Amino acid sequence: MVETLNPGIKLRRAVLGLLLRAGQPMSVDALLDALSEIGCEPAPHPPRTARKALADVLAYQCRLGRLERVTRGTYRVLPNAISPSMRSRAQSVVRNSSTVRSNATAEAAAS
């Protein structure tokens, strides 16, 4: 079964997945770059809007106790605060987005 996600849920899961994969604190700029690399941009609008969308996701995840603000603009995941099912869903969004992105790049290079 293919799960269709609304963009907000996909972004929240992608941010968690990226922070889990990194295993260390990441800056907002590094998260924006990583999201772009996996093809999961926060907003199809100017960079300021993308940064705001990401800031909203980070604030939401901090309120839930899944993330912690280390310094201004730097966040880390609190792995024990994430259920195994959420961890799996977050990691699958990153994995699936990376696969789709690499397949699209390969197809573009082949043509």
SULKARA-V942676 format. One record per residue. N is the residue number from 1. SS is DSSP state (2 for helix, 1 for strand, 0 for the rest). PSI is psi in whole degrees, -180 to 180 (* if undefined). Layout:
# SULKARA-V942676
n->[N	N]
ss->[SS	SS]
psi->[PSI	PSI]
This chain:
# SULKARA-V942676
n->[1	2	3	4	5	6	7	8	9	10	11	12	13	14	15	16	17	18	19	20	21	22	23	24	25	26	27	28	29	30	31	32	33	34	35	36	37	38	39	40	41	42	43	44	45	46	47	48	49	50	51	52	53	54	55	56	57	58	59	60	61	62	63	64	65	66	67	68	69	70	71	72	73	74	75	76	77	78	79	80	81	82	83	84	85	86	87	88	89	90	91	92	93	94	95	96	97	98	99	100	101	102	103	104	105	106	107	108	109	110	111]
ss->[0	0	0	0	0	0	2	2	2	2	2	2	2	2	2	2	2	2	2	2	2	2	0	0	0	1	1	2	2	2	2	2	2	2	2	2	2	0	0	0	0	0	0	0	0	0	2	2	2	2	2	2	2	2	2	2	2	2	2	2	2	2	2	0	0	0	1	1	1	1	1	0	0	1	1	1	1	0	2	2	2	0	0	2	2	2	2	2	2	2	2	2	2	2	2	2	2	2	2	2	2	2	2	2	2	2	2	2	2	2	0]
psi->[130	128	123	122	145	157	-34	-44	-43	-42	-44	-44	-38	-41	-46	-45	-42	-42	-37	-44	-39	-39	13	165	147	145	163	-42	-42	-39	-43	-43	-45	-40	-40	-40	-35	3	30	60	142	-32	141	43	-173	158	-35	-39	-39	-42	-40	-43	-43	-41	-39	-42	-44	-42	-41	-48	-34	-42	-35	-11	15	-27	161	135	118	-54	177	121	9	132	154	153	147	90	-34	-14	-1	126	155	-37	-40	-39	-45	-45	-41	-44	-33	-33	-44	-46	-47	-39	-40	-40	-46	-43	-45	-35	-41	-39	-42	-41	-40	-38	-31	-27	*]
